[in-house]
Amino acid sequence: MRWVSALILGAILGFILPLAFGGQDGLWLNSWAGAGTIRPSETSPGLLFSIPVAAVGAIAARLFFNWHRN
């Protein structure tokens, strides 16, 4: 897996996980998981982006798929 596709997959996870756990009013921002989470647009009703989830997801995807390929 190339870095570009791993980063895209990580970015998708970085948007989906915070929204799956309640968005701005939910469990995600009111726990330790909210560390490193940003609001890309202040006018958005619930859009969040988690930088740690995106980074760890991209690295994990790249490691897994490169290992699986060999």
mmCIF file of the C-alpha atoms, coordinates in Angstrom:
data_MODEL
# 
_entry.id   MODEL 
# 
loop_
_atom_site.group_PDB 
_atom_site.id 
_atom_site.type_symbol 
_atom_site.label_atom_id 
_atom_site.label_alt_id 
_atom_site.label_comp_id 
_atom_site.label_asym_id 
_atom_site.label_entity_id 
_atom_site.label_seq_id 
_atom_site.pdbx_PDB_ins_code 
_atom_site.Cartn_x 
_atom_site.Cartn_y 
_atom_site.Cartn_z 
_atom_site.occupancy 
_atom_site.B_iso_or_equiv 
_atom_site.pdbx_formal_charge 
_atom_site.auth_seq_id 
_atom_site.auth_comp_id 
_atom_site.auth_asym_id 
_atom_site.auth_atom_id 
_atom_site.pdbx_PDB_model_num 
ATOM 1  C CA . MET A 1 1  ? 0.000   0.000   0.000  1.00 0.00 ? 1  MET A CA 1 
ATOM 2  C CA . ARG A 1 2  ? 1.344   3.402   -0.910 1.00 0.00 ? 2  ARG A CA 1 
ATOM 3  C CA . TRP A 1 3  ? 1.446   6.301   1.545  1.00 0.00 ? 3  TRP A CA 1 
ATOM 4  C CA . VAL A 1 4  ? -1.158  8.300   -0.353 1.00 0.00 ? 4  VAL A CA 1 
ATOM 5  C CA . SER A 1 5  ? -3.775  5.567   -0.128 1.00 0.00 ? 5  SER A CA 1 
ATOM 6  C CA . ALA A 1 6  ? -2.869  4.887   3.519  1.00 0.00 ? 6  ALA A CA 1 
ATOM 7  C CA . LEU A 1 7  ? -3.281  8.591   4.339  1.00 0.00 ? 7  LEU A CA 1 
ATOM 8  C CA . ILE A 1 8  ? -6.644  8.678   2.568  1.00 0.00 ? 8  ILE A CA 1 
ATOM 9  C CA . LEU A 1 9  ? -7.804  5.650   4.558  1.00 0.00 ? 9  LEU A CA 1 
ATOM 10 C CA . GLY A 1 10 ? -6.532  7.276   7.775  1.00 0.00 ? 10 GLY A CA 1 
ATOM 11 C CA . ALA A 1 11 ? -8.340  10.521  6.950  1.00 0.00 ? 11 ALA A CA 1 
ATOM 12 C CA . ILE A 1 12 ? -11.574 8.637   6.390  1.00 0.00 ? 12 ILE A CA 1 
ATOM 13 C CA . LEU A 1 13 ? -11.166 6.963   9.782  1.00 0.00 ? 13 LEU A CA 1 
ATOM 14 C CA . GLY A 1 14 ? -10.291 10.339  11.312 1.00 0.00 ? 14 GLY A CA 1 
ATOM 15 C CA . PHE A 1 15 ? -13.686 11.697  10.231 1.00 0.00 ? 15 PHE A CA 1 
ATOM 16 C CA . ILE A 1 16 ? -15.846 8.599   10.767 1.00 0.00 ? 16 ILE A CA 1 
ATOM 17 C CA . LEU A 1 17 ? -14.835 7.561   14.302 1.00 0.00 ? 17 LEU A CA 1 
ATOM 18 C CA . PRO A 1 18 ? -15.529 10.895  16.041 1.00 0.00 ? 18 PRO A CA 1 
ATOM 19 C CA . LEU A 1 19 ? -18.871 11.165  14.250 1.00 0.00 ? 19 LEU A CA 1 
ATOM 20 C CA . ALA A 1 20 ? -19.778 7.578   15.164 1.00 0.00 ? 20 ALA A CA 1 
ATOM 21 C CA . PHE A 1 21 ? -19.252 8.387   18.838 1.00 0.00 ? 21 PHE A CA 1 
ATOM 22 C CA . GLY A 1 22 ? -21.594 11.337  18.968 1.00 0.00 ? 22 GLY A CA 1 
ATOM 23 C CA . GLY A 1 23 ? -19.878 14.226  17.237 1.00 0.00 ? 23 GLY A CA 1 
ATOM 24 C CA . GLN A 1 24 ? -19.478 17.509  19.120 1.00 0.00 ? 24 GLN A CA 1 
ATOM 25 C CA . ASP A 1 25 ? -22.063 16.741  21.811 1.00 0.00 ? 25 ASP A CA 1 
ATOM 26 C CA . GLY A 1 26 ? -21.206 13.101  22.295 1.00 0.00 ? 26 GLY A CA 1 
ATOM 27 C CA . LEU A 1 27 ? -18.813 10.860  24.108 1.00 0.00 ? 27 LEU A CA 1 
ATOM 28 C CA . TRP A 1 28 ? -15.847 11.554  21.813 1.00 0.00 ? 28 TRP A CA 1 
ATOM 29 C CA . LEU A 1 29 ? -15.086 15.119  22.910 1.00 0.00 ? 29 LEU A CA 1 
ATOM 30 C CA . ASN A 1 30 ? -16.012 14.518  26.554 1.00 0.00 ? 30 ASN A CA 1 
ATOM 31 C CA . SER A 1 31 ? -13.388 11.788  27.065 1.00 0.00 ? 31 SER A CA 1 
ATOM 32 C CA . TRP A 1 32 ? -9.657  11.347  26.607 1.00 0.00 ? 32 TRP A CA 1 
ATOM 33 C CA . ALA A 1 33 ? -10.274 10.484  22.945 1.00 0.00 ? 33 ALA A CA 1 
ATOM 34 C CA . GLY A 1 34 ? -11.008 14.153  22.259 1.00 0.00 ? 34 GLY A CA 1 
ATOM 35 C CA . ALA A 1 35 ? -7.317  15.017  22.556 1.00 0.00 ? 35 ALA A CA 1 
ATOM 36 C CA . GLY A 1 36 ? -6.060  16.004  19.127 1.00 0.00 ? 36 GLY A CA 1 
ATOM 37 C CA . THR A 1 37 ? -9.547  16.369  17.686 1.00 0.00 ? 37 THR A CA 1 
ATOM 38 C CA . ILE A 1 38 ? -10.271 19.530  15.750 1.00 0.00 ? 38 ILE A CA 1 
ATOM 39 C CA . ARG A 1 39 ? -13.329 21.125  14.216 1.00 0.00 ? 39 ARG A CA 1 
ATOM 40 C CA . PRO A 1 40 ? -12.477 21.823  10.560 1.00 0.00 ? 40 PRO A CA 1 
ATOM 41 C CA . SER A 1 41 ? -15.323 24.289  10.240 1.00 0.00 ? 41 SER A CA 1 
ATOM 42 C CA . GLU A 1 42 ? -16.839 26.218  13.154 1.00 0.00 ? 42 GLU A CA 1 
ATOM 43 C CA . THR A 1 43 ? -20.157 26.586  11.345 1.00 0.00 ? 43 THR A CA 1 
ATOM 44 C CA . SER A 1 44 ? -20.467 22.833  10.794 1.00 0.00 ? 44 SER A CA 1 
ATOM 45 C CA . PRO A 1 45 ? -23.101 21.204  13.018 1.00 0.00 ? 45 PRO A CA 1 
ATOM 46 C CA . GLY A 1 46 ? -21.030 18.190  14.000 1.00 0.00 ? 46 GLY A CA 1 
ATOM 47 C CA . LEU A 1 47 ? -17.992 17.658  11.797 1.00 0.00 ? 47 LEU A CA 1 
ATOM 48 C CA . LEU A 1 48 ? -14.856 16.603  13.694 1.00 0.00 ? 48 LEU A CA 1 
ATOM 49 C CA . PHE A 1 49 ? -11.430 15.391  12.584 1.00 0.00 ? 49 PHE A CA 1 
ATOM 50 C CA . SER A 1 50 ? -9.160  13.371  14.854 1.00 0.00 ? 50 SER A CA 1 
ATOM 51 C CA . ILE A 1 51 ? -5.509  13.810  13.952 1.00 0.00 ? 51 ILE A CA 1 
ATOM 52 C CA . PRO A 1 52 ? -4.235  10.925  16.166 1.00 0.00 ? 52 PRO A CA 1 
ATOM 53 C CA . VAL A 1 53 ? -6.775  8.483   14.709 1.00 0.00 ? 53 VAL A CA 1 
ATOM 54 C CA . ALA A 1 54 ? -5.866  9.523   11.169 1.00 0.00 ? 54 ALA A CA 1 
ATOM 55 C CA . ALA A 1 55 ? -2.127  9.155   11.789 1.00 0.00 ? 55 ALA A CA 1 
ATOM 56 C CA . VAL A 1 56 ? -2.351  5.828   13.617 1.00 0.00 ? 56 VAL A CA 1 
ATOM 57 C CA . GLY A 1 57 ? -4.839  4.506   11.061 1.00 0.00 ? 57 GLY A CA 1 
ATOM 58 C CA . ALA A 1 58 ? -2.565  5.412   8.157  1.00 0.00 ? 58 ALA A CA 1 
ATOM 59 C CA . ILE A 1 59 ? 0.502   3.843   9.757  1.00 0.00 ? 59 ILE A CA 1 
ATOM 60 C CA . ALA A 1 60 ? -1.416  0.710   10.765 1.00 0.00 ? 60 ALA A CA 1 
ATOM 61 C CA . ALA A 1 61 ? -2.932  0.309   7.288  1.00 0.00 ? 61 ALA A CA 1 
ATOM 62 C CA . ARG A 1 62 ? 0.446   0.691   5.630  1.00 0.00 ? 62 ARG A CA 1 
ATOM 63 C CA . LEU A 1 63 ? 2.119   -1.793  7.996  1.00 0.00 ? 63 LEU A CA 1 
ATOM 64 C CA . PHE A 1 64 ? -0.701  -4.326  7.706  1.00 0.00 ? 64 PHE A CA 1 
ATOM 65 C CA . PHE A 1 65 ? -1.078  -4.247  3.951  1.00 0.00 ? 65 PHE A CA 1 
ATOM 66 C CA . ASN A 1 66 ? 2.673   -4.263  3.308  1.00 0.00 ? 66 ASN A CA 1 
ATOM 67 C CA . TRP A 1 67 ? 3.067   -7.214  5.669  1.00 0.00 ? 67 TRP A CA 1 
ATOM 68 C CA . HIS A 1 68 ? 0.102   -8.984  4.095  1.00 0.00 ? 68 HIS A CA 1 
ATOM 69 C CA . ARG A 1 69 ? 1.509   -8.499  0.594  1.00 0.00 ? 69 ARG A CA 1 
ATOM 70 C CA . ASN A 1 70 ? 4.759   -10.363 1.397  1.00 0.00 ? 70 ASN A CA 1 
# 
